[in-house]
Structures are given as structure tokens and as C-alpha cells.
Amino acid sequence: MKRLSLSRISTVLAAAACLACGGALAQAAAGWSYKDIADSLHMIMESDRTVYTRLIVNRLQNEEKVIKASEHWKDDKALVLPAQMFRYGAEMVQEKGAGFSYALLSDWAVNKQNAPKTAVEKEGLAAVVKSGAPFYKEETLGGKKFFTAVYPDKAVAKACIVCHNDHKDSPKRDFKMGDVMGGVVLRLPMK
């Protein structure tokens, strides 16, 4: 991934905001490809997710043992799981009328709603697990064309592997630090 200057990041975020409002020509005007925008949005998503996982969940649950994270966080008076935090953010983006979407998916999803559904999602997840590198492809869904990017989602903290390896519904229980556990699927509308 290319290194981005602050002004370049501001430009891509402005272009992404225009895309979110349905302005697909904004990315062309800004000189950014769909890949550039997807990569930049993912960089922000991955950074936020990693910070929450390492500095909040892992620290408070595994290191200081102050509070646990739970999929039933309201009932358990616990922290929201990192995967849930990510999904809640994706849902809020959609509520705000964004033209793009993103989701955390896995072939080993604990929550079955996070399993891949489309052929591109399945192909992309297989590719990121095998290579550890992002996967890009165009696809048509519901008569609309999308640029779809799939990024590897890796175990970045003990909290990731403990949660997945110990969960009663987990179809895979041998994750290690740094393993690709799934992928972030990001879709940008194309015109």
C-alpha cells in the first residue's frame, strides 16, 4: 500500500464522503481510483478496530482483568466485542445513507450472519487466507456494479484468539496470533 501524506488523506476522505453521498464522479475528479479509496477507508477501519481490540478489550479483559467482553454485553454488563463494534459502525454508516458498505466476514464465523454469501466474498476470503494480501474484484449485485475489496482480518491481540478458540459456536479453535481469521469486505458503488 502506498504511503499517504496528510493532504492526500484529506483528499481521499473528501472523495469517499462524496461517494457516500452518491457522487461516484468525485473519485475520478480527485484522481483516486476505487482501489485507492477502498485502501484508505480500510486503513482507517483497521486502525480503529486494532486500537479498540488492543487498548480497550485486550487490556481491560486479559491484562488487567477489570471487565470482560461478551457477545451479550448488555445483559452481562460487559464490553462490546470488537467484531460487534465493527458491525455497529457499519450499520451506522448505512443508517447515515452511505453509498458504500463494509462488513467483517469469515469462513469460520461464530455468528453465522457473518459468513460469506456472494461468490466474490467467498473467492476473496479464500484469497486473503491463502496470501494474506488484499483481494479486489468488480461485481454486480441487484443490477448495480460495485468495486469490492476484501482485506485480511488478522488476530492482533490475545483477546481475538481466546474469544474464537474458546467460543462454543466456533467452527475453528486453533487460531494463533497473526492468523487471518476472516476478512473485511468493502464495497464501493461504480458508475
Phi, psi and omega in degrees: 000138182284151179285136185246134174279164180301319180293325179291320177296317178300319179296315182292324177294323176295318178296319179295321178297320177295321176299318181298330179269008177094008181269075184298337180284346182300320182294326178291319180295326181277354180079019181254137175279167175301321179299315179301316181293314179301313181299319181291318177297318180296322179303319179291313180301312181297320180295313179298316181296317180294317179300312180299316183295311185283312188274338180253291187296304183299316182296309185286327182272309189266326183270307184265347178052045181271316183207148180263166172257144184210145175293339176254050189302325179293308181296321183275356185050055186234180175283150173290136176297149178305321179295322178291319178302317180297314180296318179298321176296317179297319179294321180293321177301317179293320178300329180277002175083026179297145177276348179250165178219161175208155181205154175260117183235160178203148171289344180242040184297132173290316176265116187299340177291348180260019176274152179294145181242319183269163178299321180292321176299315180296315179297317181295318179296317178299320181293316182289328177293319182289315188258335186075006181249156178300156180234137181229140177197150173268145178214158177245124178231128179058033180079004180246143182267136181229147166268118183247129178239138176237126182245141179295136175252110187257153174291112185254354182206160178304326181303325180296308186287323179297313181301309184288318182291331183262350185289136183297333181262005183286126178280352180223130187232025182232032178293146175234164178305134178088349178295146172282118184260348182171209181205153173267120179258120182241127180240129175246133178291143179245149177246000000 
